[in-house]
Each structure stands twice: as C-alpha cells, then as structure tokens.
C-alpha cells in the first residue's frame, strides 16, 4: 500500500494504516500492515510496524483508517503527517 506523492518537492511516500493510539497531543500512532510472501515456504506472512504521525487538529480516533505522507522530522520519532482520514470509526 505504498505509493509516491507527486505534489510538492521530491517523491514522498504515502502509507495507509489503522490508528492504534491517540493519547498524545497532536500525535497518533498508526499500525502499518503488509503481507509478504516467504521466499522458501511460499506462505504469506503478516508484517506490521508502528509509526508516529502528526495530527494537527487532533481529529483521529482509535480504529480510523488513515493515509499519512512522509515529511521532514517533526520530533525525535515523528517523520509522517496525516494526509486524510479514509474511514472513520463510529
């Protein structure tokens, strides 16, 4: 679910994931899940990683599906910004 963004300077990655935490101010933790084929056993393995993203208006809730875009370093661990909320949880 990785694609390149064409707006702005350079090529920035765009990822889609699920919000797992919004307890920080203007920061959300997003879980990125991808399926990878094992080279020897030919079984699909689920790989997940968690990234921190900047949410300026604190609009994300836990469970939302969001898209984030790569950006300059915003803090020690934040290198992503919220691009859009694809699906809101109710």
PDB file of N, CA, C and O in Angstrom:
ATOM      1  N   UNK A   1       0.819  -1.187   0.000  1.00  0.00           N
ATOM      2  CA  UNK A   1       0.000   0.000   0.000  1.00  0.00           C
ATOM      3  C   UNK A   1       0.860   1.247   0.000  1.00  0.00           C
ATOM      4  O   UNK A   1       0.475   2.279   0.550  1.00  0.00           O
ATOM      5  N   UNK A   2       1.996   1.151  -0.603  1.00  0.00           N
ATOM      6  CA  UNK A   2       2.899   2.288  -0.666  1.00  0.00           C
ATOM      7  C   UNK A   2       2.815   2.906  -2.043  1.00  0.00           C
ATOM      8  O   UNK A   2       2.858   2.203  -3.052  1.00  0.00           O
ATOM      9  N   UNK A   3       2.696   4.202  -2.084  1.00  0.00           N
ATOM     10  CA  UNK A   3       2.666   4.894  -3.362  1.00  0.00           C
ATOM     11  C   UNK A   3       3.425   6.202  -3.211  1.00  0.00           C
ATOM     12  O   UNK A   3       3.683   6.666  -2.100  1.00  0.00           O
ATOM     13  N   UNK A   4       3.771   6.778  -4.331  1.00  0.00           N
ATOM     14  CA  UNK A   4       4.550   8.013  -4.325  1.00  0.00           C
ATOM     15  C   UNK A   4       3.629   9.209  -4.542  1.00  0.00           C
ATOM     16  O   UNK A   4       2.689   9.143  -5.334  1.00  0.00           O
ATOM     17  N   UNK A   5       3.903  10.292  -3.839  1.00  0.00           N
ATOM     18  CA  UNK A   5       3.130  11.520  -4.000  1.00  0.00           C
ATOM     19  C   UNK A   5       3.808  12.407  -5.034  1.00  0.00           C
ATOM     20  O   UNK A   5       5.036  12.473  -5.090  1.00  0.00           O
ATOM     21  N   UNK A   6       3.029  13.074  -5.835  1.00  0.00           N
ATOM     22  CA  UNK A   6       3.573  13.911  -6.903  1.00  0.00           C
ATOM     23  C   UNK A   6       3.579  15.390  -6.555  1.00  0.00           C
ATOM     24  O   UNK A   6       4.255  16.170  -7.226  1.00  0.00           O
ATOM     25  N   UNK A   7       2.841  15.803  -5.517  1.00  0.00           N
ATOM     26  CA  UNK A   7       2.807  17.219  -5.197  1.00  0.00           C
ATOM     27  C   UNK A   7       4.016  17.598  -4.345  1.00  0.00           C
ATOM     28  O   UNK A   7       4.588  16.748  -3.662  1.00  0.00           O
ATOM     29  N   UNK A   8       4.397  18.846  -4.383  1.00  0.00           N
ATOM     30  CA  UNK A   8       5.498  19.322  -3.561  1.00  0.00           C
ATOM     31  C   UNK A   8       6.853  18.944  -4.129  1.00  0.00           C
ATOM     32  O   UNK A   8       6.976  18.569  -5.295  1.00  0.00           O
ATOM     33  N   UNK A   9       7.866  19.048  -3.284  1.00  0.00           N
ATOM     34  CA  UNK A   9       9.228  18.746  -3.706  1.00  0.00           C
ATOM     35  C   UNK A   9       9.523  17.261  -3.541  1.00  0.00           C
ATOM     36  O   UNK A   9       9.214  16.670  -2.507  1.00  0.00           O
ATOM     37  N   UNK A  10      10.123  16.662  -4.570  1.00  0.00           N
ATOM     38  CA  UNK A  10      10.559  15.272  -4.469  1.00  0.00           C
ATOM     39  C   UNK A  10       9.422  14.280  -4.444  1.00  0.00           C
ATOM     40  O   UNK A  10       8.254  14.641  -4.585  1.00  0.00           O
ATOM     41  N   UNK A  11       9.775  13.043  -4.265  1.00  0.00           N
ATOM     42  CA  UNK A  11       8.787  11.965  -4.164  1.00  0.00           C
ATOM     43  C   UNK A  11       8.652  11.562  -2.706  1.00  0.00           C
ATOM     44  O   UNK A  11       9.614  11.119  -2.079  1.00  0.00           O
ATOM     45  N   UNK A  12       7.456  11.720  -2.178  1.00  0.00           N
ATOM     46  CA  UNK A  12       7.194  11.367  -0.788  1.00  0.00           C
ATOM     47  C   UNK A  12       6.305  10.145  -0.733  1.00  0.00           C
ATOM     48  O   UNK A  12       5.349  10.025  -1.500  1.00  0.00           O
ATOM     49  N   UNK A  13       6.620   9.236   0.177  1.00  0.00           N
ATOM     50  CA  UNK A  13       5.839   8.018   0.319  1.00  0.00           C
ATOM     51  C   UNK A  13       4.511   8.318   1.007  1.00  0.00           C
ATOM     52  O   UNK A  13       4.419   9.194   1.867  1.00  0.00           O
ATOM     53  N   UNK A  14       3.490   7.571   0.607  1.00  0.00           N
ATOM     54  CA  UNK A  14       2.178   7.643   1.240  1.00  0.00           C
ATOM     55  C   UNK A  14       1.829   6.241   1.708  1.00  0.00           C
ATOM     56  O   UNK A  14       1.880   5.292   0.925  1.00  0.00           O
ATOM     57  N   UNK A  15       1.473   6.103   2.990  1.00  0.00           N
ATOM     58  CA  UNK A  15       1.111   4.804   3.559  1.00  0.00           C
ATOM     59  C   UNK A  15      -0.302   4.870   4.118  1.00  0.00           C
ATOM     60  O   UNK A  15      -0.786   5.936   4.497  1.00  0.00           O
ATOM     61  N   UNK A  16      -0.952   3.717   4.161  1.00  0.00           N
ATOM     62  CA  UNK A  16      -2.294   3.599   4.722  1.00  0.00           C
ATOM     63  C   UNK A  16      -2.234   2.650   5.911  1.00  0.00           C
ATOM     64  O   UNK A  16      -1.629   1.581   5.831  1.00  0.00           O
ATOM     65  N   UNK A  17      -2.865   3.045   7.016  1.00  0.00           N
ATOM     66  CA  UNK A  17      -2.847   2.194   8.200  1.00  0.00           C
ATOM     67  C   UNK A  17      -3.985   2.524   9.142  1.00  0.00           C
ATOM     68  O   UNK A  17      -4.831   3.371   8.856  1.00  0.00           O
ATOM     69  N   UNK A  18      -3.985   1.829  10.284  1.00  0.00           N
ATOM     70  CA  UNK A  18      -5.042   1.967  11.288  1.00  0.00           C
ATOM     71  C   UNK A  18      -4.482   2.664  12.525  1.00  0.00           C
ATOM     72  O   UNK A  18      -3.384   2.345  12.980  1.00  0.00           O
ATOM     73  N   UNK A  19      -5.242   3.616  13.067  1.00  0.00           N
ATOM     74  CA  UNK A  19      -4.828   4.331  14.274  1.00  0.00           C
ATOM     75  C   UNK A  19      -4.985   3.399  15.477  1.00  0.00           C
ATOM     76  O   UNK A  19      -6.061   2.847  15.708  1.00  0.00           O
ATOM     77  N   UNK A  20      -3.901   3.229  16.239  1.00  0.00           N
ATOM     78  CA  UNK A  20      -3.956   2.369  17.421  1.00  0.00           C
ATOM     79  C   UNK A  20      -3.867   3.163  18.716  1.00  0.00           C
ATOM     80  O   UNK A  20      -4.188   2.640  19.783  1.00  0.00           O
ATOM     81  N   UNK A  21      -3.430   4.440  18.638  1.00  0.00           N
ATOM     82  CA  UNK A  21      -3.364   5.273  19.836  1.00  0.00           C
ATOM     83  C   UNK A  21      -3.451   6.740  19.444  1.00  0.00           C
ATOM     84  O   UNK A  21      -2.864   7.165  18.449  1.00  0.00           O
ATOM     85  N   UNK A  22      -4.196   7.512  20.241  1.00  0.00           N
ATOM     86  CA  UNK A  22      -4.266   8.964  20.039  1.00  0.00           C
ATOM     87  C   UNK A  22      -4.145   9.692  21.371  1.00  0.00           C
ATOM     88  O   UNK A  22      -4.730  10.760  21.551  1.00  0.00           O
ATOM     89  N   UNK A  23      -3.395   9.123  22.298  1.00  0.00           N
ATOM     90  CA  UNK A  23      -3.307   9.679  23.644  1.00  0.00           C
ATOM     91  C   UNK A  23      -2.334  10.843  23.762  1.00  0.00           C
ATOM     92  O   UNK A  23      -2.332  11.547  24.772  1.00  0.00           O
ATOM     93  N   UNK A  24      -1.507  11.053  22.742  1.00  0.00           N
ATOM     94  CA  UNK A  24      -0.578  12.174  22.770  1.00  0.00           C
ATOM     95  C   UNK A  24      -1.227  13.391  22.120  1.00  0.00           C
ATOM     96  O   UNK A  24      -2.172  13.261  21.341  1.00  0.00           O
ATOM     97  N   UNK A  25      -0.714  14.568  22.447  1.00  0.00           N
ATOM     98  CA  UNK A  25      -1.240  15.802  21.872  1.00  0.00           C
ATOM     99  C   UNK A  25      -0.665  15.964  20.474  1.00  0.00           C
ATOM    100  O   UNK A  25       0.553  15.976  20.297  1.00  0.00           O
ATOM    101  N   UNK A  26      -1.552  16.092  19.465  1.00  0.00           N
ATOM    102  CA  UNK A  26      -1.193  16.285  18.058  1.00  0.00           C
ATOM    103  C   UNK A  26      -0.344  15.160  17.478  1.00  0.00           C
ATOM    104  O   UNK A  26       0.378  15.373  16.504  1.00  0.00           O
ATOM    105  N   UNK A  27      -0.421  13.962  18.065  1.00  0.00           N
ATOM    106  CA  UNK A  27       0.330  12.810  17.561  1.00  0.00           C
ATOM    107  C   UNK A  27      -0.555  11.570  17.635  1.00  0.00           C
ATOM    108  O   UNK A  27      -1.257  11.356  18.623  1.00  0.00           O
ATOM    109  N   UNK A  28      -0.515  10.761  16.588  1.00  0.00           N
ATOM    110  CA  UNK A  28      -1.217   9.486  16.589  1.00  0.00           C
ATOM    111  C   UNK A  28      -0.218   8.385  16.246  1.00  0.00           C
ATOM    112  O   UNK A  28       0.752   8.612  15.523  1.00  0.00           O
ATOM    113  N   UNK A  29      -0.468   7.199  16.772  1.00  0.00           N
ATOM    114  CA  UNK A  29       0.338   6.032  16.441  1.00  0.00           C
ATOM    115  C   UNK A  29      -0.464   5.215  15.446  1.00  0.00           C
ATOM    116  O   UNK A  29      -1.624   4.880  15.689  1.00  0.00           O
ATOM    117  N   UNK A  30       0.169   4.895  14.318  1.00  0.00           N
ATOM    118  CA  UNK A  30      -0.500   4.185  13.235  1.00  0.00           C
ATOM    119  C   UNK A  30       0.195   2.853  13.004  1.00  0.00           C
ATOM    120  O   UNK A  30       1.423   2.775  12.971  1.00  0.00           O
ATOM    121  N   UNK A  31      -0.608   1.806  12.846  1.00  0.00           N
ATOM    122  CA  UNK A  31      -0.075   0.475  12.575  1.00  0.00           C
ATOM    123  C   UNK A  31      -0.191   0.202  11.082  1.00  0.00           C
ATOM    124  O   UNK A  31      -1.290   0.189  10.526  1.00  0.00           O
ATOM    125  N   UNK A  32       0.941  -0.014  10.446  1.00  0.00           N
ATOM    126  CA  UNK A  32       1.002  -0.319   9.024  1.00  0.00           C
ATOM    127  C   UNK A  32       1.139  -1.831   8.889  1.00  0.00           C
ATOM    128  O   UNK A  32       2.073  -2.424   9.430  1.00  0.00           O
ATOM    129  N   UNK A  33       0.216  -2.450   8.172  1.00  0.00           N
ATOM    130  CA  UNK A  33       0.235  -3.904   7.989  1.00  0.00           C
ATOM    131  C   UNK A  33       0.471  -4.225   6.521  1.00  0.00           C
ATOM    132  O   UNK A  33      -0.166  -3.651   5.638  1.00  0.00           O
ATOM    133  N   UNK A  34       1.394  -5.148   6.270  1.00  0.00           N
ATOM    134  CA  UNK A  34       1.618  -5.602   4.899  1.00  0.00           C
ATOM    135  C   UNK A  34       1.808  -7.108   4.915  1.00  0.00           C
ATOM    136  O   UNK A  34       2.253  -7.682   5.909  1.00  0.00           O
ATOM    137  N   UNK A  35       1.466  -7.738   3.803  1.00  0.00           N
ATOM    138  CA  UNK A  35       1.609  -9.192   3.664  1.00  0.00           C
ATOM    139  C   UNK A  35       2.777  -9.465   2.743  1.00  0.00           C
ATOM    140  O   UNK A  35       2.871  -8.898   1.654  1.00  0.00           O
ATOM    141  N   UNK A  36       3.679 -10.350   3.194  1.00  0.00           N
ATOM    142  CA  UNK A  36       4.894 -10.641   2.448  1.00  0.00           C
ATOM    143  C   UNK A  36       4.961 -12.136   2.192  1.00  0.00           C
ATOM    144  O   UNK A  36       4.688 -12.940   3.083  1.00  0.00           O
ATOM    145  N   UNK A  37       5.324 -12.504   0.976  1.00  0.00           N
ATOM    146  CA  UNK A  37       5.452 -13.918   0.613  1.00  0.00           C
ATOM    147  C   UNK A  37       6.807 -14.435   1.072  1.00  0.00           C
ATOM    148  O   UNK A  37       7.841 -13.850   0.752  1.00  0.00           O
ATOM    149  N   UNK A  38       6.799 -15.542   1.831  1.00  0.00           N
ATOM    150  CA  UNK A  38       8.047 -16.141   2.275  1.00  0.00           C
ATOM    151  C   UNK A  38       8.753 -16.768   1.072  1.00  0.00           C
ATOM    152  O   UNK A  38       8.125 -17.512   0.319  1.00  0.00           O
ATOM    153  N   UNK A  39      10.047 -16.483   0.874  1.00  0.00           N
ATOM    154  CA  UNK A  39      10.722 -16.946  -0.348  1.00  0.00           C
ATOM    155  C   UNK A  39      10.851 -18.465  -0.462  1.00  0.00           C
ATOM    156  O   UNK A  39      10.823 -18.998  -1.571  1.00  0.00           O
ATOM    157  N   UNK A  40      10.990 -19.166   0.654  1.00  0.00           N
ATOM    158  CA  UNK A  40      11.174 -20.612   0.600  1.00  0.00           C
ATOM    159  C   UNK A  40       9.855 -21.375   0.736  1.00  0.00           C
ATOM    160  O   UNK A  40       9.582 -22.292  -0.038  1.00  0.00           O
ATOM    161  N   UNK A  41       9.044 -20.994   1.718  1.00  0.00           N
ATOM    162  CA  UNK A  41       7.837 -21.755   2.026  1.00  0.00           C
ATOM    163  C   UNK A  41       6.603 -21.282   1.274  1.00  0.00           C
ATOM    164  O   UNK A  41       5.567 -21.942   1.333  1.00  0.00           O
ATOM    165  N   UNK A  42       6.681 -20.164   0.573  1.00  0.00           N
ATOM    166  CA  UNK A  42       5.580 -19.649  -0.255  1.00  0.00           C
ATOM    167  C   UNK A  42       4.293 -19.413   0.532  1.00  0.00           C
ATOM    168  O   UNK A  42       3.196 -19.522  -0.017  1.00  0.00           O
ATOM    169  N   UNK A  43       4.430 -19.089   1.816  1.00  0.00           N
ATOM    170  CA  UNK A  43       3.283 -18.720   2.628  1.00  0.00           C
ATOM    171  C   UNK A  43       3.331 -17.227   2.874  1.00  0.00           C
ATOM    172  O   UNK A  43       4.409 -16.637   2.949  1.00  0.00           O
ATOM    173  N   UNK A  44       2.160 -16.614   3.000  1.00  0.00           N
ATOM    174  CA  UNK A  44       2.122 -15.191   3.270  1.00  0.00           C
ATOM    175  C   UNK A  44       2.294 -14.943   4.761  1.00  0.00           C
ATOM    176  O   UNK A  44       1.655 -15.586   5.593  1.00  0.00           O
ATOM    177  N   UNK A  45       3.163 -14.005   5.076  1.00  0.00           N
ATOM    178  CA  UNK A  45       3.440 -13.623   6.457  1.00  0.00           C
ATOM    179  C   UNK A  45       2.959 -12.187   6.635  1.00  0.00           C
ATOM    180  O   UNK A  45       3.214 -11.339   5.780  1.00  0.00           O
ATOM    181  N   UNK A  46       2.266 -11.909   7.732  1.00  0.00           N
ATOM    182  CA  UNK A  46       1.804 -10.561   8.017  1.00  0.00           C
ATOM    183  C   UNK A  46       2.874  -9.829   8.797  1.00  0.00           C
ATOM    184  O   UNK A  46       3.281 -10.267   9.873  1.00  0.00           O
ATOM    185  N   UNK A  47       3.328  -8.713   8.254  1.00  0.00           N
ATOM    186  CA  UNK A  47       4.332  -7.878   8.896  1.00  0.00           C
ATOM    187  C   UNK A  47       3.672  -6.562   9.299  1.00  0.00           C
ATOM    188  O   UNK A  47       2.960  -5.955   8.500  1.00  0.00           O
ATOM    189  N   UNK A  48       3.904  -6.119  10.537  1.00  0.00           N
ATOM    190  CA  UNK A  48       3.342  -4.853  10.991  1.00  0.00           C
ATOM    191  C   UNK A  48       4.452  -3.970  11.539  1.00  0.00           C
ATOM    192  O   UNK A  48       5.447  -4.456  12.078  1.00  0.00           O
ATOM    193  N   UNK A  49       4.262  -2.664  11.390  1.00  0.00           N
ATOM    194  CA  UNK A  49       5.150  -1.711  12.044  1.00  0.00           C
ATOM    195  C   UNK A  49       4.306  -0.535  12.502  1.00  0.00           C
ATOM    196  O   UNK A  49       3.271  -0.227  11.912  1.00  0.00           O
ATOM    197  N   UNK A  50       4.761   0.114  13.558  1.00  0.00           N
ATOM    198  CA  UNK A  50       4.053   1.258  14.118  1.00  0.00           C
ATOM    199  C   UNK A  50       4.861   2.511  13.854  1.00  0.00           C
ATOM    200  O   UNK A  50       6.073   2.544  14.070  1.00  0.00           O
ATOM    201  N   UNK A  51       4.175   3.542  13.384  1.00  0.00           N
ATOM    202  CA  UNK A  51       4.817   4.830  13.146  1.00  0.00           C
ATOM    203  C   UNK A  51       4.025   5.913  13.857  1.00  0.00           C
ATOM    204  O   UNK A  51       2.831   5.761  14.115  1.00  0.00           O
ATOM    205  N   UNK A  52       4.704   7.007  14.169  1.00  0.00           N
ATOM    206  CA  UNK A  52       4.044   8.158  14.778  1.00  0.00           C
ATOM    207  C   UNK A  52       3.832   9.211  13.699  1.00  0.00           C
ATOM    208  O   UNK A  52       4.724   9.484  12.895  1.00  0.00           O
ATOM    209  N   UNK A  53       2.646   9.793  13.692  1.00  0.00           N
ATOM    210  CA  UNK A  53       2.300  10.789  12.678  1.00  0.00           C
ATOM    211  C   UNK A  53       1.718  12.026  13.349  1.00  0.00           C
ATOM    212  O   UNK A  53       1.123  11.946  14.424  1.00  0.00           O
ATOM    213  N   UNK A  54       1.900  13.170  12.697  1.00  0.00           N
ATOM    214  CA  UNK A  54       1.421  14.455  13.210  1.00  0.00           C
ATOM    215  C   UNK A  54      -0.031  14.669  12.804  1.00  0.00           C
ATOM    216  O   UNK A  54      -0.369  14.601  11.621  1.00  0.00           O
ATOM    217  N   UNK A  55      -0.887  14.926  13.785  1.00  0.00           N
ATOM    218  CA  UNK A  55      -2.313  15.192  13.576  1.00  0.00           C
ATOM    219  C   UNK A  55      -2.615  16.564  14.161  1.00  0.00           C
ATOM    220  O   UNK A  55      -2.871  16.691  15.358  1.00  0.00           O
ATOM    221  N   UNK A  56      -2.585  17.584  13.322  1.00  0.00           N
ATOM    222  CA  UNK A  56      -2.656  18.974  13.780  1.00  0.00           C
ATOM    223  C   UNK A  56      -3.946  19.293  14.534  1.00  0.00           C
ATOM    224  O   UNK A  56      -3.899  19.984  15.551  1.00  0.00           O
ATOM    225  N   UNK A  57      -5.103  18.807  14.060  1.00  0.00           N
ATOM    226  CA  UNK A  57      -6.382  19.138  14.701  1.00  0.00           C
ATOM    227  C   UNK A  57      -6.861  18.093  15.705  1.00  0.00           C
ATOM    228  O   UNK A  57      -7.976  18.218  16.213  1.00  0.00           O
ATOM    229  N   UNK A  58      -6.081  17.087  16.005  1.00  0.00           N
ATOM    230  CA  UNK A  58      -6.486  16.003  16.909  1.00  0.00           C
ATOM    231  C   UNK A  58      -7.827  15.413  16.484  1.00  0.00           C
ATOM    232  O   UNK A  58      -8.724  15.260  17.313  1.00  0.00           O
ATOM    233  N   UNK A  59      -7.973  15.081  15.205  1.00  0.00           N
ATOM    234  CA  UNK A  59      -9.255  14.607  14.687  1.00  0.00           C
ATOM    235  C   UNK A  59      -9.340  13.089  14.551  1.00  0.00           C
ATOM    236  O   UNK A  59     -10.424  12.564  14.294  1.00  0.00           O
ATOM    237  N   UNK A  60      -8.246  12.378  14.714  1.00  0.00           N
ATOM    238  CA  UNK A  60      -8.249  10.914  14.560  1.00  0.00           C
ATOM    239  C   UNK A  60      -8.710  10.236  15.837  1.00  0.00           C
ATOM    240  O   UNK A  60      -8.395  10.678  16.942  1.00  0.00           O
ATOM    241  N   UNK A  61      -9.459   9.157  15.670  1.00  0.00           N
ATOM    242  CA  UNK A  61      -9.877   8.315  16.780  1.00  0.00           C
ATOM    243  C   UNK A  61      -9.259   6.934  16.598  1.00  0.00           C
ATOM    244  O   UNK A  61      -8.860   6.573  15.490  1.00  0.00           O
ATOM    245  N   UNK A  62      -9.179   6.166  17.669  1.00  0.00           N
ATOM    246  CA  UNK A  62      -8.633   4.816  17.596  1.00  0.00           C
ATOM    247  C   UNK A  62      -9.526   3.976  16.697  1.00  0.00           C
ATOM    248  O   UNK A  62     -10.743   3.943  16.878  1.00  0.00           O
ATOM    249  N   UNK A  63      -8.924   3.299  15.728  1.00  0.00           N
ATOM    250  CA  UNK A  63      -9.663   2.466  14.792  1.00  0.00           C
ATOM    251  C   UNK A  63      -9.863   3.090  13.423  1.00  0.00           C
ATOM    252  O   UNK A  63     -10.252   2.391  12.487  1.00  0.00           O
ATOM    253  N   UNK A  64      -9.612   4.377  13.279  1.00  0.00           N
ATOM    254  CA  UNK A  64      -9.749   5.035  11.975  1.00  0.00           C
ATOM    255  C   UNK A  64      -8.709   4.498  10.989  1.00  0.00           C
ATOM    256  O   UNK A  64      -7.591   4.152  11.370  1.00  0.00           O
ATOM    257  N   UNK A  65      -9.098   4.438   9.730  1.00  0.00           N
ATOM    258  CA  UNK A  65      -8.165   4.113   8.654  1.00  0.00           C
ATOM    259  C   UNK A  65      -7.702   5.451   8.077  1.00  0.00           C
ATOM    260  O   UNK A  65      -8.521   6.267   7.654  1.00  0.00           O
ATOM    261  N   UNK A  66      -6.379   5.672   8.062  1.00  0.00           N
ATOM    262  CA  UNK A  66      -5.838   6.967   7.642  1.00  0.00           C
ATOM    263  C   UNK A  66      -4.727   6.774   6.617  1.00  0.00           C
ATOM    264  O   UNK A  66      -4.144   5.697   6.490  1.00  0.00           O
ATOM    265  N   UNK A  67      -4.453   7.864   5.887  1.00  0.00           N
ATOM    266  CA  UNK A  67      -3.316   7.909   4.976  1.00  0.00           C
ATOM    267  C   UNK A  67      -2.350   8.952   5.507  1.00  0.00           C
ATOM    268  O   UNK A  67      -2.757  10.051   5.885  1.00  0.00           O
ATOM    269  N   UNK A  68      -1.062   8.604   5.536  1.00  0.00           N
ATOM    270  CA  UNK A  68      -0.035   9.520   6.018  1.00  0.00           C
ATOM    271  C   UNK A  68       0.998   9.727   4.920  1.00  0.00           C
ATOM    272  O   UNK A  68       1.199   8.865   4.065  1.00  0.00           O
ATOM    273  N   UNK A  69       1.653  10.889   4.958  1.00  0.00           N
ATOM    274  CA  UNK A  69       2.650  11.234   3.962  1.00  0.00           C
ATOM    275  C   UNK A  69       3.965  11.522   4.682  1.00  0.00           C
ATOM    276  O   UNK A  69       3.987  12.077   5.780  1.00  0.00           O
ATOM    277  N   UNK A  70       5.040  11.135   4.042  1.00  0.00           N
ATOM    278  CA  UNK A  70       6.373  11.353   4.581  1.00  0.00           C
ATOM    279  C   UNK A  70       6.657  12.857   4.659  1.00  0.00           C
ATOM    280  O   UNK A  70       6.244  13.613   3.779  1.00  0.00           O
ATOM    281  N   UNK A  71       7.361  13.291   5.710  1.00  0.00           N
ATOM    282  CA  UNK A  71       7.666  14.716   5.852  1.00  0.00           C
ATOM    283  C   UNK A  71       9.028  14.874   6.520  1.00  0.00           C
ATOM    284  O   UNK A  71       9.714  13.897   6.820  1.00  0.00           O
ATOM    285  N   UNK A  72       9.390  16.112   6.740  1.00  0.00           N
ATOM    286  CA  UNK A  72      10.644  16.379   7.448  1.00  0.00           C
ATOM    287  C   UNK A  72      10.504  15.914   8.892  1.00  0.00           C
ATOM    288  O   UNK A  72       9.380  15.741   9.363  1.00  0.00           O
ATOM    289  N   UNK A  73      11.602  15.708   9.608  1.00  0.00           N
ATOM    290  CA  UNK A  73      11.490  15.315  11.019  1.00  0.00           C
ATOM    291  C   UNK A  73      10.782  16.390  11.843  1.00  0.00           C
ATOM    292  O   UNK A  73      11.200  17.548  11.867  1.00  0.00           O
ATOM    293  N   UNK A  74       9.710  15.989  12.514  1.00  0.00           N
ATOM    294  CA  UNK A  74       8.932  16.918  13.333  1.00  0.00           C
ATOM    295  C   UNK A  74       9.291  16.799  14.813  1.00  0.00           C
ATOM    296  O   UNK A  74       9.067  17.734  15.582  1.00  0.00           O
ATOM    297  N   UNK A  75       9.842  15.664  15.213  1.00  0.00           N
ATOM    298  CA  UNK A  75      10.328  15.444  16.575  1.00  0.00           C
ATOM    299  C   UNK A  75      11.304  14.274  16.510  1.00  0.00           C
ATOM    300  O   UNK A  75      11.735  13.882  15.425  1.00  0.00           O
ATOM    301  N   UNK A  76      11.646  13.725  17.648  1.00  0.00           N
ATOM    302  CA  UNK A  76      12.612  12.623  17.674  1.00  0.00           C
ATOM    303  C   UNK A  76      12.140  11.424  16.864  1.00  0.00           C
ATOM    304  O   UNK A  76      12.942  10.786  16.183  1.00  0.00           O
ATOM    305  N   UNK A  77      10.853  11.112  16.930  1.00  0.00           N
ATOM    306  CA  UNK A  77      10.343   9.915  16.247  1.00  0.00           C
ATOM    307  C   UNK A  77       9.311  10.211  15.166  1.00  0.00           C
ATOM    308  O   UNK A  77       8.984   9.315  14.388  1.00  0.00           O
ATOM    309  N   UNK A  78       8.785  11.432  15.087  1.00  0.00           N
ATOM    310  CA  UNK A  78       7.741  11.752  14.107  1.00  0.00           C
ATOM    311  C   UNK A  78       8.348  12.178  12.783  1.00  0.00           C
ATOM    312  O   UNK A  78       9.054  13.183  12.706  1.00  0.00           O
ATOM    313  N   UNK A  79       8.061  11.387  11.719  1.00  0.00           N
ATOM    314  CA  UNK A  79       8.510  11.720  10.376  1.00  0.00           C
ATOM    315  C   UNK A  79       7.368  11.640   9.372  1.00  0.00           C
ATOM    316  O   UNK A  79       7.613  11.614   8.165  1.00  0.00           O
ATOM    317  N   UNK A  80       6.134  11.600   9.843  1.00  0.00           N
ATOM    318  CA  UNK A  80       4.959  11.455   8.987  1.00  0.00           C
ATOM    319  C   UNK A  80       3.917  12.478   9.392  1.00  0.00           C
ATOM    320  O   UNK A  80       3.851  12.881  10.553  1.00  0.00           O
ATOM    321  N   UNK A  81       3.089  12.906   8.419  1.00  0.00           N
ATOM    322  CA  UNK A  81       1.979  13.819   8.659  1.00  0.00           C
ATOM    323  C   UNK A  81       0.693  13.166   8.187  1.00  0.00           C
ATOM    324  O   UNK A  81       0.702  12.381   7.238  1.00  0.00           O
ATOM    325  N   UNK A  82      -0.408  13.485   8.841  1.00  0.00           N
ATOM    326  CA  UNK A  82      -1.711  12.974   8.436  1.00  0.00           C
ATOM    327  C   UNK A  82      -2.123  13.618   7.119  1.00  0.00           C
ATOM    328  O   UNK A  82      -2.126  14.843   6.995  1.00  0.00           O
ATOM    329  N   UNK A  83      -2.468  12.796   6.144  1.00  0.00           N
ATOM    330  CA  UNK A  83      -2.895  13.311   4.840  1.00  0.00           C
ATOM    331  C   UNK A  83      -4.417  13.359   4.769  1.00  0.00           C
ATOM    332  O   UNK A  83      -4.996  14.386   4.416  1.00  0.00           O
ATOM    333  N   UNK A  84      -5.066  12.237   5.107  1.00  0.00           N
ATOM    334  CA  UNK A  84      -6.529  12.214   5.104  1.00  0.00           C
ATOM    335  C   UNK A  84      -7.018  11.039   5.934  1.00  0.00           C
ATOM    336  O   UNK A  84      -6.297  10.068   6.162  1.00  0.00           O
ATOM    337  N   UNK A  85      -8.264  11.154   6.379  1.00  0.00           N
ATOM    338  CA  UNK A  85      -8.923  10.056   7.079  1.00  0.00           C
ATOM    339  C   UNK A  85      -9.766   9.341   6.034  1.00  0.00           C
ATOM    340  O   UNK A  85     -10.713   9.914   5.496  1.00  0.00           O
ATOM    341  N   UNK A  86      -9.422   8.090   5.747  1.00  0.00           N
ATOM    342  CA  UNK A  86     -10.105   7.325   4.726  1.00  0.00           C
ATOM    343  C   UNK A  86     -11.453   6.821   5.247  1.00  0.00           C
ATOM    344  O   UNK A  86     -12.474   6.899   4.563  1.00  0.00           O
ATOM    345  N   UNK A  87     -11.424   6.296   6.489  1.00  0.00           N
ATOM    346  CA  UNK A  87     -12.650   5.713   7.054  1.00  0.00           C
ATOM    347  C   UNK A  87     -12.697   6.018   8.549  1.00  0.00           C
ATOM    348  O   UNK A  87     -11.769   5.695   9.290  1.00  0.00           O
ATOM    349  N   UNK A  88     -13.797   6.648   8.980  1.00  0.00           N
ATOM    350  CA  UNK A  88     -13.980   6.965  10.403  1.00  0.00           C
ATOM    351  C   UNK A  88     -14.650   5.806  11.100  1.00  0.00           C
ATOM    352  O   UNK A  88     -15.519   5.145  10.530  1.00  0.00           O
ATOM    353  N   UNK A  89     -14.243   5.555  12.349  1.00  0.00           N
ATOM    354  CA  UNK A  89     -14.892   4.545  13.166  1.00  0.00           C
ATOM    355  C   UNK A  89     -16.025   5.248  13.919  1.00  0.00           C
ATOM    356  O   UNK A  89     -15.940   6.444  14.196  1.00  0.00           O
ATOM    357  N   UNK A  90     -17.076   4.509  14.246  1.00  0.00           N
ATOM    358  CA  UNK A  90     -18.213   5.135  14.913  1.00  0.00           C
ATOM    359  C   UNK A  90     -18.388   4.666  16.316  1.00  0.00           C
ATOM    360  O   UNK A  90     -19.307   5.108  17.004  1.00  0.00           O
TER     361      UNK A  90
END
